[in-house]
């Protein structure tokens, strides 16, 4: 299984949810077209760059409204109505992301006006609903917190250790060869002590083991 990793500074949440992939989902409400573009975003800068890209692609649209949530703790939240009546577009989009417990995600809803006014309630339902439908269409994934660790082992034992790690489902993030072999892995906090004992057993106590920081990996 392949995991995507991201490091995170601050208080670590045990897990968070994000959109599974970048994509666009279109809906139509009273002849207005609503195109919701969703993407994972590791930083606020990534979110802003994605928004700028959508705005450039749909420069002729009536509105390009957006919302994003950055941080596993939802520490950064931004929304824009882009000319729609205040609180009828960006806020309901943001509320939908938060209602679905989405993190590290950016949503841009592009509207092409169809000639029929929707009213405030209609706009709120259309923009929020567009994000909800896009999340359903593109899918979500859960990323769990892992502890990073480094294993150092001699060349003679390195192959067996790597095979054993993979066969037991542990994630090998990187392998470097020098005087010894350095293997970077990710472990759930609850597995650290059991892993330390296992490693000592399979290498006759010859392997080095060093705990590092924390990161998130796909569950």
C-alpha positions as CSV (number, residue, x, y, z in Angstrom):
1,X,0.0,0.0,0.0
2,X,1.3,3.4,-0.9
3,X,0.9,6.2,1.6
4,X,1.3,9.9,0.9
5,X,3.0,11.8,3.7
6,X,2.9,15.3,5.0
7,X,4.8,16.7,8.0
8,X,2.9,19.0,10.4
9,X,4.1,21.4,13.1
10,X,2.0,22.1,16.1
11,X,-0.5,20.0,18.1
12,X,-1.1,16.8,16.1
13,X,-4.6,15.5,15.6
14,X,-4.9,11.7,15.4
15,X,-6.3,11.9,11.9
16,X,-8.0,14.1,9.4
17,X,-10.0,13.8,6.2
18,X,-9.3,15.4,2.8
19,X,-10.4,15.1,-0.8
20,X,-9.1,12.0,-2.5
21,X,-8.0,13.7,-5.7
22,X,-8.2,16.9,-7.7
23,X,-11.2,17.2,-10.0
24,X,-14.3,19.1,-11.1
25,X,-18.0,18.3,-10.7
26,X,-20.8,20.2,-12.4
27,X,-24.3,20.8,-11.3
28,X,-27.1,23.0,-12.8
29,X,-29.6,25.0,-10.8
30,X,-32.3,27.0,-12.7
31,X,-30.2,27.2,-15.8
32,X,-27.1,28.5,-13.9
33,X,-24.1,26.2,-14.2
34,X,-22.1,25.5,-11.0
35,X,-18.6,23.9,-11.5
36,X,-17.0,22.9,-8.2
37,X,-13.2,22.4,-8.5
38,X,-11.7,20.6,-5.5
39,X,-8.1,19.9,-4.7
40,X,-5.9,18.9,-1.7
41,X,-3.8,21.8,-0.5
42,X,-0.9,21.3,1.9
43,X,-0.5,25.1,2.5
44,X,-2.5,28.3,2.1
45,X,-0.2,29.3,-0.8
46,X,-1.1,26.0,-2.6
47,X,-4.8,26.9,-2.1
48,X,-4.3,30.4,-3.4
49,X,-2.4,29.1,-6.4
50,X,-5.2,26.6,-7.2
51,X,-7.8,29.4,-6.9
52,X,-5.8,31.7,-9.2
53,X,-5.6,28.8,-11.8
54,X,-9.3,28.3,-11.8
55,X,-10.0,32.0,-12.1
56,X,-7.7,32.2,-15.1
57,X,-9.4,29.2,-16.7
58,X,-12.8,30.6,-16.1
59,X,-12.1,34.3,-16.5
60,X,-15.4,34.7,-18.4
61,X,-17.5,33.2,-15.6
62,X,-20.0,35.3,-13.6
63,X,-18.4,34.4,-10.3
64,X,-15.5,32.3,-9.0
65,X,-16.2,31.8,-5.3
66,X,-13.9,29.8,-3.0
67,X,-13.3,28.3,0.4
68,X,-10.4,26.5,1.9
69,X,-9.4,24.8,5.2
70,X,-5.8,24.3,6.0
71,X,-4.4,22.5,9.0
72,X,-5.5,19.2,10.6
73,X,-7.0,21.4,13.4
74,X,-8.7,23.6,10.7
75,X,-6.5,26.5,11.9
76,X,-6.8,28.4,8.6
77,X,-10.2,29.0,7.1
78,X,-10.9,31.4,4.3
79,X,-13.9,32.1,2.0
80,X,-14.9,34.5,-0.7
81,X,-18.3,35.4,-2.3
82,X,-16.6,37.0,-5.3
83,X,-19.4,39.4,-5.9
84,X,-22.3,37.3,-4.9
85,X,-24.5,38.7,-2.0
86,X,-22.5,38.6,1.3
87,X,-22.6,35.2,3.0
88,X,-24.4,33.4,0.1
89,X,-21.4,31.6,-1.6
90,X,-18.1,31.3,0.2
91,X,-19.5,30.8,3.7
92,X,-21.9,28.0,2.8
93,X,-19.0,26.4,0.8
94,X,-16.7,26.6,3.9
95,X,-19.5,25.3,6.1
96,X,-19.9,22.3,3.9
97,X,-16.2,21.5,4.1
98,X,-16.3,21.8,7.9
99,X,-19.5,19.8,8.1
100,X,-17.8,17.0,6.2
101,X,-14.7,17.3,8.5
102,X,-12.5,18.2,5.5
103,X,-8.9,19.5,6.0
104,X,-6.1,20.6,3.7
105,X,-8.6,21.2,1.0
106,X,-9.6,24.0,-1.4
107,X,-12.9,24.4,-3.2
108,X,-13.7,26.9,-6.0
109,X,-17.2,27.1,-7.4
110,X,-17.5,28.7,-10.8
111,X,-20.9,30.0,-11.7
112,X,-22.2,30.8,-15.2
113,X,-25.4,32.7,-14.7
114,X,-28.4,31.2,-16.5
115,X,-30.7,34.2,-16.4
116,X,-32.8,33.1,-13.4
117,X,-32.2,34.8,-10.0
118,X,-31.9,32.2,-7.2
119,X,-32.3,34.5,-4.2
120,X,-30.2,34.3,-1.1
121,X,-31.6,31.0,0.1
122,X,-31.2,29.5,-3.4
123,X,-27.6,30.7,-3.7
124,X,-26.7,29.2,-0.3
125,X,-28.1,25.9,-1.2
126,X,-26.5,25.9,-4.7
127,X,-23.0,26.8,-3.5
128,X,-23.0,24.6,-0.5
129,X,-24.7,21.7,-2.4
130,X,-22.2,22.0,-5.2
131,X,-19.3,21.4,-2.8
132,X,-21.1,18.5,-1.1
133,X,-21.9,16.8,-4.5
134,X,-18.3,17.3,-5.6
135,X,-17.0,15.6,-2.4
136,X,-19.3,12.7,-3.0
137,X,-18.2,12.4,-6.7
138,X,-14.4,12.7,-6.1
139,X,-14.3,10.8,-2.8
140,X,-12.4,11.5,0.4
141,X,-9.7,9.7,2.3
142,X,-8.5,9.7,5.9
143,X,-4.9,10.4,6.9
144,X,-3.7,9.1,10.2
145,X,-0.9,10.4,12.4
146,X,2.3,8.4,12.3
147,X,5.6,8.7,14.2
148,X,8.7,8.8,11.9
149,X,11.6,6.6,12.8
150,X,15.0,5.6,11.5
151,X,16.4,2.1,11.6
152,X,20.2,1.5,11.0
153,X,21.3,-2.0,10.2
154,X,24.3,-3.7,8.6
155,X,24.2,-4.7,5.0
156,X,24.0,-8.4,5.8
157,X,20.7,-8.0,7.6
158,X,19.2,-5.2,5.6
159,X,17.4,-7.2,3.0
160,X,15.6,-9.4,5.5
161,X,14.7,-6.5,7.7
162,X,13.2,-4.6,4.7
163,X,11.3,-7.7,3.6
164,X,9.9,-8.3,7.1
165,X,8.9,-4.7,7.4
166,X,6.9,-4.8,4.1
167,X,5.4,-8.2,4.8
168,X,4.0,-7.0,8.2
169,X,2.5,-3.9,6.5
170,X,4.9,-1.3,7.9
171,X,5.6,1.6,5.6
172,X,9.2,1.9,4.3
173,X,9.6,5.6,3.4
174,X,13.2,5.6,2.3
175,X,16.3,3.4,2.2
176,X,19.9,4.8,2.0
177,X,23.0,2.8,1.6
178,X,26.4,3.8,3.1
179,X,28.6,2.1,5.6
180,X,25.4,0.8,7.0
181,X,21.8,0.8,5.6
182,X,19.5,3.4,6.9
183,X,15.7,2.7,6.6
184,X,13.1,5.4,7.3
185,X,9.7,4.1,8.4
186,X,6.5,5.4,9.9
187,X,4.8,3.9,12.9
188,X,1.6,4.5,14.9
189,X,2.6,5.8,18.4
190,X,1.0,2.7,19.9
191,X,3.3,0.4,17.9
192,X,6.7,2.0,18.8
193,X,7.7,-0.1,21.8
194,X,6.5,-3.4,20.2
195,X,8.5,-2.5,17.1
196,X,11.6,-1.7,19.1
197,X,11.4,-5.1,20.7
198,X,10.8,-6.8,17.4
199,X,13.7,-5.1,15.7
200,X,16.1,-6.1,18.5
201,X,14.9,-9.7,18.2
202,X,15.3,-10.0,14.4
203,X,18.7,-8.3,14.3
204,X,20.1,-9.8,17.5
205,X,20.3,-6.3,19.1
206,X,22.6,-5.0,16.4
207,X,20.2,-2.5,14.7
208,X,20.0,1.2,15.7
209,X,16.6,2.8,16.2
210,X,15.9,6.5,16.5
211,X,12.5,8.2,16.8
212,X,11.9,11.4,14.8
213,X,9.1,13.8,14.3
214,X,5.5,13.1,13.3
215,X,3.7,13.0,10.0
216,X,0.4,12.1,8.4
217,X,-0.1,9.1,6.1
218,X,-3.0,7.8,4.1
219,X,-5.0,5.3,6.2
